[in-house]
């Protein structure tokens, strides 16, 4: 049997769980004249076909491969002779992980594992989702970003600098990835609640895309972490001798717009149909407004955060027993994330029967910064915040105007406590990054006014959370409907174990990305984002409903991502932005099965490769 025939049969044997719009690497290299681009649904593979030179990145040094597979891959003799089973591999990995004394050491160990044995890494994460996701993403990724230039060990992701302007297309050619289906892009200007970290923010795209793979089965080899080095206004970073980014101040908004215009064209020219997710831009609205209708893109800070919080709010409102028309929501934090979340909830209230004006009037937003009149200078208010009103006297940022209150009768409420007393909210939402701002007095008042107060301290990392789960439960006698951005431990209350909800974006953004890719969506519409939230809210099991959970157990994230992806795909079909038109003929059960079959599953890679080699 010729090598071409062997590899061709192998490509059919190790069928993918996702569309592969590329010609298999090995087939193309062996027979350029006869290889043809396969139908994106007919021919798939879990990973690119093994080339003659074994690759660490593709996980071909896996110690679980049989002797026959090792001989085919050319790794025989390059790994220890014993063939491990997965249980042994996992035990070894967990033992090494447990030996690390700090969270950053655990993060670095998992990063090395991901880069050296990609399939083992993702299998380990899938089997220990609840324990490992806080290490590979929030909250530990925040610490990793703070120290990125200090702990840098190996290339991860792709960097584009402002000095590359005019040459972005040619620079992208240095990336030897024939196929990229999704990229996460940041300029590092507002990383989590940590501020401007410049290129140190690369940890966010890396971690985010690891979750796209672990949670939604997007193949790791078609993901691209991308960080834009557009300068930083963090003077300490610019003066840090270890900082690995450019030492210039952040470019102007006009310069950034020109750079992003070139970038978006270059990305879609190199990889048509690529899904582009913007992440942690200080001002995310301009890019979303400029590119949302032209490219397949979305912003997780605005839309993903809004969707995951909305899903929790949908369930919390049902549990509270308070009608939508009587809900009063105070938001501590009126930045891009806060406004994005509030607008998502407005859409939900409207679907429940309110007019837009009635829904908008259910919200009171409190600033953590004010802008001096006729100035671009922002002043943080450490002891005094302000209700966003029309007559407050400062110049409101454009995105805040929608929720500015005209009905305060000239009275200005300068502190969160004053606003809470004035509004007597049913919902208290925190997106301020001001740790502990929901103090005992405020939490106790929420318990006095509401049988089931809705309290969502959503700021990351944990140190920035507006309150803890224990504080909220203690102040409300265990009646709080609680969800946070970072994880908190369970506690015993009144003889039963209570577990906090976590409004983590990982519940929605992997499914949004997967749904957009599989439906070949031209755009990611607001209807698709809303459907992701609705699908998440409906994904609870009967047991989770009985326990009054707001979100599903994180260990079920793969199944949840399927539901979210299906909801996104149906919305794309309704909006007419899908290009995989034949999926419209599938009923819901068939679509769910089809999506599951397209998801990358590291547990199948080795076994299918072994069976294919064994047959041949």
C-alpha positions in Angstrom: 0.0 0.0 0.0 1.4 3.4 -1.0 2.0 6.1 1.7 -0.6 8.3 0.0 -3.2 5.6 0.2 -2.3 4.9 3.8 -2.6 8.5 4.9 -5.8 8.9 2.9 -7.4 6.0 4.7 -6.1 7.3 8.0 -7.7 10.7 7.4 -11.1 8.9 7.0 -10.5 6.8 10.1 -9.8 9.7 12.5 -12.9 11.7 11.7 -13.3 15.1 13.4 -15.8 16.4 15.7 -15.8 19.8 13.9 -15.7 21.0 10.3 -12.2 21.0 8.8 -12.1 23.4 5.8 -8.5 22.5 5.1 -6.8 19.9 2.9 -5.2 17.5 5.4 -1.5 18.5 5.8 0.0 15.2 5.0 -2.2 14.5 2.0 -1.5 17.9 0.5 2.2 17.5 1.0 2.3 14.0 -0.5 0.2 14.6 -3.6 -0.5 18.2 -4.4 -1.8 17.3 -7.8 -4.5 14.9 -6.7 -5.5 16.3 -3.3 -8.7 18.3 -3.5 -10.4 20.5 -0.9 -13.0 18.3 0.8 -16.5 19.2 1.7 -16.3 21.0 5.1 -18.7 18.5 6.6 -17.7 15.3 4.8 -14.0 15.2 5.6 -12.9 16.0 9.1 -10.1 15.1 11.4 -9.6 15.6 15.2 -6.2 17.0 14.5 -4.1 17.7 11.4 -2.8 14.5 10.0 0.6 13.5 11.3 3.4 14.7 9.2 6.7 12.8 8.8 8.4 14.9 11.5 6.7 14.4 14.9 5.4 17.4 16.7 5.3 18.3 20.3 2.5 20.8 19.6 0.3 18.1 18.1 0.8 15.9 21.1 2.5 13.1 19.1 4.9 12.3 22.0 1.9 11.0 24.0 3.1 8.1 26.2 -0.3 6.4 25.8 0.3 5.7 22.1 1.0 2.0 21.3 4.3 0.8 19.9 2.8 0.6 16.4 1.5 4.2 16.5 4.9 5.4 17.8 6.7 3.7 14.9 4.3 5.3 12.4 4.7 8.8 14.0 8.5 8.4 14.3 8.5 8.8 18.1 9.6 5.2 18.9 12.6 5.6 21.2 12.0 9.2 21.9 9.6 8.5 24.8 9.9 6.0 27.6 9.1 2.5 26.3 6.2 1.7 28.7 2.7 2.4 27.2 0.7 4.3 29.8 -3.1 4.3 30.1 -4.9 7.5 30.7 -5.4 6.8 34.4 -1.7 6.6 34.9 -1.0 9.7 32.9 -3.7 11.6 34.9 -2.3 10.4 38.2 1.2 11.6 37.2 -0.1 15.0 36.1 -2.2 15.5 39.2 0.7 14.5 41.5 3.0 17.0 39.8 0.3 19.7 40.0 -0.3 19.0 43.7 3.5 19.4 44.3 3.3 23.0 43.2 3.0 25.3 46.2 1.6 28.4 44.6 -1.2 29.0 42.1 1.2 30.6 39.6 3.3 27.5 39.6 0.2 25.4 38.9 -0.7 27.8 36.1 2.8 27.4 34.6 2.8 23.6 34.9 -0.6 23.4 33.0 0.7 25.8 30.4 3.7 23.5 29.7 1.4 20.5 29.6 -0.9 22.2 27.1 2.1 23.0 24.8 3.7 19.6 25.1 0.8 17.2 25.2 -2.3 19.0 24.0 -4.7 16.1 24.0 -3.7 14.9 27.5 -4.1 18.5 28.7 -7.6 18.9 27.4 -8.7 15.4 28.6 -7.4 16.3 32.1 -9.3 19.6 32.1 -12.5 18.0 30.9 -12.3 15.4 33.7 -11.5 18.0 36.4 -13.3 21.0 35.0 -14.3 22.5 38.3 -10.8 22.3 39.8 -8.7 23.3 36.8 -10.6 26.0 35.1 -9.9 28.5 37.9 -6.2 27.9 37.3 -6.2 28.2 33.5 -8.5 31.2 33.6 -10.0 33.4 36.3 -9.0 34.1 38.9 -5.4 32.8 38.5 -4.9 34.1 35.0 -5.1 37.6 36.5 -2.0 36.9 38.5 -0.3 35.4 35.5 -1.0 38.6 33.5 0.4 40.8 36.2 3.6 38.7 36.0 3.6 37.8 32.3 6.9 39.4 31.3 8.5 38.1 34.5 7.3 34.4 34.1 7.6 34.2 30.3 9.0 30.8 29.3 7.8 29.9 25.8 6.1 31.4 22.8 2.3 31.5 23.2 -0.1 33.3 20.8 0.8 35.9 18.3 1.8 39.6 18.9 1.2 42.5 16.5 2.7 45.8 17.3 1.8 49.3 16.1 5.1 49.3 14.3 3.6 46.6 12.1 1.0 49.0 10.7 1.0 48.8 6.9 2.5 45.3 7.0 0.0 43.3 9.1 -0.8 40.9 6.2 2.9 40.0 5.7 3.5 39.6 9.4 0.6 37.2 9.7 2.3 35.0 7.2 4.8 34.2 9.9 2.1 32.2 11.5 2.2 28.8 9.9 -1.5 27.9 10.6 -3.3 27.0 7.4 -6.6 27.2 9.2 -7.8 29.5 12.0 -11.5 29.5 12.8 -11.5 31.7 15.9 -9.3 34.3 17.4 -9.5 36.2 20.7 -8.0 39.7 20.4 -6.9 42.1 23.2 -4.9 45.2 23.4 -4.3 44.7 27.1 -5.7 48.1 28.0 -8.2 46.8 30.6 -7.4 43.3 31.8 -10.1 42.0 34.1 -10.2 44.5 37.0 -6.4 45.0 36.9 -6.2 47.9 34.5 -3.8 48.5 31.6 -1.3 45.6 31.4 -0.1 46.1 27.9 1.2 42.9 26.2 1.1 41.2 29.6 -2.6 40.7 28.8 -1.7 37.8 26.5 -2.7 35.4 29.3 -6.4 36.4 28.6 -6.6 35.2 24.9 -4.5 32.1 25.7 -6.8 31.2 28.6 -10.0 32.1 26.8 -9.2 29.9 23.8 -8.3 27.0 26.1 -11.8 27.3 27.4 -13.2 27.4 23.9 -11.6 24.0 23.3 -12.3 22.5 26.7 -15.9 23.7 27.0 -17.1 23.7 23.4 -14.8 21.4 21.6 -13.3 23.8 19.2 -10.1 22.2 17.9 -7.1 23.7 19.5 -5.1 23.9 16.3 -7.7 26.3 14.7 -7.5 28.9 17.5 -5.4 32.0 17.6 -4.6 34.0 20.8 -3.7 37.5 19.5 -2.4 40.5 21.5 -2.0 44.0 20.0 0.9 46.0 21.3 -0.5 49.5 20.8 1.5 51.0 23.7 0.5 51.3 27.3 -0.3 54.2 29.7 1.0 52.1 32.6 4.1 54.1 33.4 5.4 51.4 35.8 5.3 48.8 33.0 7.1 51.1 30.5 9.9 51.6 33.1 10.1 47.9 34.0 13.3 46.4 32.5 11.6 43.0 32.2 8.5 44.3 30.3 8.4 42.7 26.9 6.2 45.2 25.1 6.9 48.5 23.4 7.8 51.4 25.7 5.5 54.0 24.2 2.3 55.5 25.5 -1.0 54.2 24.2 -1.7 55.3 20.7 -4.7 57.7 20.0 -8.2 56.4 19.2 -7.8 57.5 15.6 -4.5 55.6 15.3 -6.1 52.6 16.9 -9.1 52.7 14.5 -6.8 52.7 11.5 -4.8 49.8 12.9 -7.9 47.8 13.6 -9.2 48.5 10.1 -6.1 46.9 8.6 -6.1 44.1 11.1 -9.7 43.1 10.4 -9.2 43.0 6.7 -5.9 41.0 7.1 -7.5 38.4 9.3 -10.5 37.8 7.1 -8.4 37.8 4.0 -6.1 35.1 5.4 -8.8 33.1 7.0 -12.2 33.8 5.5 -15.1 33.2 7.9 -12.9 33.6 11.0 -14.8 34.4 14.2 -13.2 37.4 16.0 -13.8 37.9 19.7 -12.7 41.2 21.2 -11.5 41.1 24.8 -10.5 43.6 27.5 -10.3 46.8 25.4 -10.6 49.8 27.7 -13.3 51.3 25.4 -14.8 48.3 23.6 -17.8 50.1 22.1 -16.2 51.7 19.0 -14.8 48.5 17.6 -18.1 46.6 18.2 -20.1 49.4 16.5 -17.7 49.7 13.6 -17.2 46.1 12.8 -20.2 44.3 14.1 -22.2 44.4 10.8 -19.1 43.8 8.6 -17.4 40.8 10.2 -18.2 37.7 12.3 -17.2 39.3 15.6 -18.4 40.0 19.1 -17.2 41.4 22.4 -17.3 39.1 25.4 -16.9 41.9 27.9 -20.1 43.6 26.7 -22.1 40.8 25.1 -20.8 37.7 26.8 -20.9 39.2 30.3 -24.4 40.5 29.5 -25.6 37.1 28.3 -24.3 35.1 31.2 -25.6 37.6 33.8 -29.0 37.7 31.9 -29.3 33.9 32.2 -28.8 34.1 35.9 -31.2 37.0 36.2 -33.9 35.2 34.2 -33.8 32.3 36.7 -33.4 34.6 39.7 -36.4 36.8 38.8 -38.5 33.6 38.5 -37.4 32.4 41.9 -37.9 35.8 43.6 -41.6 36.0 42.8 -41.3 39.7 42.0 -42.9 40.6 38.7 -40.6 42.2 36.1 -42.5 45.5 36.2 -41.7 45.8 39.9 -38.0 45.0 39.7 -35.5 47.8 40.6 -31.9 47.2 39.8 -29.0 49.2 41.2 -25.7 48.7 39.3 -22.5 49.5 41.1 -20.3 50.2 38.1 -21.3 52.0 34.9 -18.5 51.0 32.6 -18.8 49.1 29.4 -19.5 45.8 31.1 -22.1 47.3 33.4 -23.9 49.0 30.6 -23.7 45.9 28.4 -25.3 43.8 31.2 -28.0 46.3 31.9 -29.0 46.5 28.2 -29.3 42.8 28.0 -31.6 42.8 30.9 -33.6 45.6 29.3 -34.2 43.3 26.3 -35.4 40.6 28.6 -37.8 42.9 30.4 -39.2 44.1 27.1 -39.8 40.5 26.0 -41.7 40.1 29.3 -44.1 42.8 28.2 -42.6 46.2 29.2 -41.9 49.0 26.7 -38.3 50.0 26.2 -38.8 53.1 28.3 -40.5 51.2 31.1 -37.7 48.6 31.1 -35.0 51.3 31.1 -36.5 53.0 34.1 -36.0 49.9 36.2 -32.2 50.7 36.3 -30.1 53.0 38.4 -26.4 53.1 37.6 -23.7 54.3 40.0 -20.4 55.5 38.8 -17.0 54.6 40.2 -15.4 57.5 38.3 -16.5 61.0 37.2 -15.3 63.0 34.2 -14.5 66.6 34.8 -16.7 69.0 32.7 -15.1 69.9 29.3 -12.3 67.4 30.0 -11.2 63.9 29.3 -9.7 63.5 32.8 -11.3 60.8 34.9 -11.2 61.0 38.7 -11.7 57.8 40.7 -14.0 58.2 43.7 -12.8 56.0 46.5 -15.3 57.2 49.1 -18.0 58.8 46.9 -19.7 57.5 43.9 -22.6 59.1 42.1 -25.9 58.1 40.7 -25.7 58.7 36.9 -28.2 61.6 36.3 -28.8 64.1 33.6 -28.0 67.0 35.9 -25.0 65.7 37.9 -22.7 68.3 36.4 -20.1 66.1 34.8 -19.7 65.1 31.2 -21.2 61.6 30.8 -19.5 59.1 28.6 -21.6 58.2 25.6 -22.5 54.7 26.7 -23.8 55.9 30.0 -26.3 58.4 28.6 -28.9 55.7 27.9 -29.4 54.9 31.6 -29.0 58.5 32.9 -31.8 59.3 35.3 -33.9 62.5 34.6 -36.2 61.9 37.6 -34.0 62.7 40.6 -35.6 66.1 41.2 -32.2 67.8 41.4 -31.0 65.6 44.2 -27.6 64.0 43.8 -26.9 60.7 45.5 -23.1 60.5 46.0 -22.7 57.2 47.7 -23.9 53.7 47.0 -25.5 53.6 50.4 -27.5 56.7 49.5 -28.6 55.3 46.2 -29.6 52.0 47.8 -31.7 53.8 50.4 -33.3 55.9 47.7 -34.1 53.1 45.3 -34.7 50.1 47.7 -33.6 47.7 45.0 -34.7 44.2 44.4 -31.5 43.6 42.4 -28.0 44.7 43.4 -25.4 44.2 40.7 -21.6 44.8 41.1 -19.3 45.5 38.2 -17.1 48.0 39.8 -13.9 46.1 40.8 -14.3 47.7 44.2 -13.8 44.8 46.6 -16.1 44.8 49.6 -18.2 47.8 48.5 -21.4 45.8 49.3 -20.9 46.2 53.0 -22.9 44.5 55.8 -25.3 47.4 56.1 -26.2 47.5 52.4 -26.6 43.7 52.3 -28.8 43.7 55.4 -31.0 46.3 53.9 -31.4 44.1 50.8 -32.6 41.3 53.1 -35.0 43.6 54.9 -36.7 44.8 51.7 -36.8 41.5 49.8 -37.8 37.9 50.6 -35.3 36.7 48.1 -32.8 39.6 47.3 -30.9 39.2 44.0 -27.2 40.0 44.7 -24.6 39.6 42.0 -21.1 40.8 42.8 -19.5 40.1 39.5 -16.1 41.7 39.6 -13.0 39.7 39.0 -10.6 38.5 40.4 -11.9 37.4 43.9 -10.2 40.3 45.7 -12.2 42.7 43.6 -15.6 41.1 44.3 -18.1 43.5 45.8 -18.9 41.0 48.6 -18.4 37.3 49.3 -21.0 34.5 49.3 -20.7 34.1 53.1 -21.2 37.9 53.6 -24.3 37.9 51.4 -25.9 34.8 53.0 -25.1 35.9 56.6 -26.6 39.4 56.1 -29.8 38.1 54.4 -30.3 35.0 56.7 -29.5 32.7 53.8 -32.1 34.1 51.5 -29.9 35.8 48.9 -30.1 34.7 45.3 -26.4 35.0 44.7 -24.0 34.8 41.8 -20.5 36.1 41.6 -17.8 36.5 38.9 -15.2 34.5 40.7 -15.7 31.3 42.6 -16.5 31.2 46.3 -16.7 28.1 48.5 -20.0 26.4 49.5 -21.2 26.9 53.1 -23.6 25.2 55.5 -26.8 27.2 56.3 -29.8 26.0 58.3 -28.7 22.4 58.0 -28.1 22.3 54.3 -25.2 22.9 52.0 -25.6 26.1 49.9 -23.4 26.6 46.8 -22.9 30.0 45.2 -23.8 30.6 41.6 -20.9 31.8 39.4 -21.8 34.1 36.5 -18.8 33.1 34.6 -18.7 34.0 30.9 -17.4 30.5 30.1 -21.0 29.4 30.3 -21.8 31.3 27.1 -18.8 32.5 25.0 -17.6 29.0 24.0 -21.1 28.1 22.8 -21.4 31.5 21.0 -18.2 30.8 19.2 -19.1 27.2 18.3 -22.5 28.1 17.1 -21.1 30.9 14.9 -18.5 28.6 13.4 -20.8 25.7 12.7 -23.5 27.8 11.2 -20.9 29.8 9.2 -22.6 33.0 10.4 -21.8 36.1 8.5 -22.4 38.2 11.6 -23.1 37.6 15.3 -26.3 39.5 15.9 -27.8 40.7 19.2 -30.5 38.0 18.7 -27.8 35.4 18.7 -26.4 36.8 21.9 -29.8 36.9 23.6 -30.5 33.3 22.5 -27.3 32.2 24.1 -28.6 33.6 27.4 -32.0 32.1 27.1 -30.5 28.7 26.2 -28.2 28.8 29.2 -31.1 29.7 31.5 -33.1 26.7 30.2 -30.2 24.2 30.6 -30.7 23.5 34.3 -31.5 19.9 35.2 -34.5 19.1 37.5 -32.0 18.5 40.3 -30.5 21.9 39.8 -33.9 23.5 39.7 -34.8 21.8 43.0 -31.6 23.1 44.6 -32.5 26.7 43.4 -29.4 26.9 41.4 -29.1 29.9 39.1 -26.5 28.2 36.8 -25.8 24.6 35.8 -23.0 22.7 37.5 -19.7 23.6 35.8 -18.9 19.9 35.3 -21.7 19.8 32.7 -20.2 22.6 30.7 -19.8 20.6 27.5 -23.5 19.7 27.4 -24.4 23.3 28.3 -22.2 24.5 25.4 -24.1 22.3 23.0 -27.4 23.8 24.1 -26.0 27.4 23.8 -24.5 26.6 20.4 -27.8 25.2 19.1 -29.7 28.3 20.4 -27.1 30.6 18.7 -27.5 28.6 15.4 -31.3 28.8 15.4 -31.1 32.5 16.0 -28.6 32.9 13.1 -31.1 31.0 10.9 -34.0 33.2 12.0 -31.9 36.3 11.3 -30.8 34.9 7.9 -27.0 35.3 8.7 -26.2 31.6 8.5 -24.5 30.0 5.5 -24.7 26.3 6.4 -28.2 26.3 5.0 -28.8 22.5 5.1 -28.8 22.6 8.9 -32.2 24.4 8.7 -33.8 21.1 7.8 -32.7 19.4 11.0 -35.1 19.2 13.9 -33.8 20.2 17.4 -32.7 16.7 18.4 -30.9 16.1 15.1 -29.2 19.5 15.3 -28.0 18.7 18.9 -26.6 15.4 17.8 -24.9 17.0 14.8 -23.2 19.6 17.0 -22.0 17.0 19.5 -20.5 15.0 16.6 -18.5 18.0 15.5 -16.9 18.8 18.8 -13.3 18.0 19.4 -12.9 15.2 21.9 -9.3 14.4 23.1 -10.5 11.1 24.4 -11.1 9.9 20.8 -7.9 11.1 19.2 -5.5 8.4 20.4 -7.9 5.5 20.2 -9.0 6.3 16.7 -5.5 6.8 15.5 -4.5 3.5 17.1 -7.4 1.6 15.4 -6.6 3.2 12.1 -2.9 2.2 12.3 -3.8 -1.3 13.6 -6.1 -1.9 10.6 -3.5 -0.8 8.1 
